[in-house]
Amino acid sequence: MIIRENVLLAPLTTFGIEARAAWHISLESPDDVRVWATETSCESHFADLPAMPLGDGSNVLFARDFDGIILGVDLRGREIVSENETSSILRICAGENWHNTVEFCINNGLFGIENLALIPGKVGAAPIQNIGAYGVEIEKFISSVEYFDTIDKRFITLRREDCLFGYRNSIFKNVLKSRHIITAVTLALSKIPRPAADYADLQRELESREISNPSPHDIFEAVIAVRKRKLPDPNVIGNAGSFFKNPIISTEKARKFIEKNPESPRYPQSDGSVKISAAWLIDHADWKGFRRGAAGVSPVQALVLVNYGGATGKEIVELARDIRLSVAEHFGIDIEPEVNILD
Ligand code: EPU
């Protein structure tokens, strides 16, 4: 456990916003996690401060300095805990890099998560927002999630069905918010390739490569190519991926919206509600490529807000608020942030 005081947050987040945290504590083992939660956190200079776990900071926006403790989740390791002829259960510690884990799986004949290549962040963050891309959500492959409950002061293993996964949602964002430190995730992966190539962008990429019967490796490569083309690279320009969630609206509201906007992309849900593309809404409210100071809307993906260098968290939050209001005025639809905003 390494404890540092007054730490710059820009290098710890993909938005690269200049803010500071009062403390940073790196947790490198389950024992570090337990000692932090049961002993260190009770020390007088920590006791009254908020604490939050942080992976690679790829889904967070600090709108001001954080007068609290950032818990850097650095637990490492991957192991196959059980297997049979057709599948393996892989346990991955929370501090492992997500994309490297996807690559590890592909290289070791463990299939299912290849569509989730190149998503920034660490493994521990994946279940929190049920990461999803190109037709696949991680919930389908999660077997269990291990976390330390900072109120009950014990390690708990939650089975997938108890994680209450939804679109960009899980129990870790609701009932367990602010009381969990995720330490490991176990995935049930197939040894038999079952490529999912239905997502339109992915299909187009595979067609352009003249691949009609893709292997998981083909999907992996194609997803990487699409992401590189369609999403700004956080290593080059600060961003946290999709800033907003795609809104889900009622059947009745969707009928009226589609009547007026027949060309808009839409994704009907099993309960009759309809998911609408937030990128399309923002684009058609004329925000794509907009820039105010160092804060802007990506010119390649309208759903991504970017820091051109030196933007403050407040500037990004104000831009997000203006976009949200404008989309509501244009279309009568509320778009909610997907990024965890600390203001
Ligand atoms: N579109 C526009 N304007 C744009 C961009 C897109 O009109 O500037 C339209 C496209 O024509 C397309 C539709 O919006 O029909 C959807 O676009 P896209 O396929 O890029 O997906 P998305 O719904 O905008 C979601 C995820 C992404 C994920 C992609 C691919 C959310 C909030 N975002 O974006 O996830 O990579 O699908 O599966 O669900 C993230 O969560 O950080 C993220 C990047």
Residues whose N, C-alpha, C, O or C-beta is under 5 A from the ligand:
A	BS01	EPU	G132 A133 Y134 G135 A240 G241 S242 F244 K245 N246 P265 S277 A279 W280 D283 V300 Q301 A302 L303
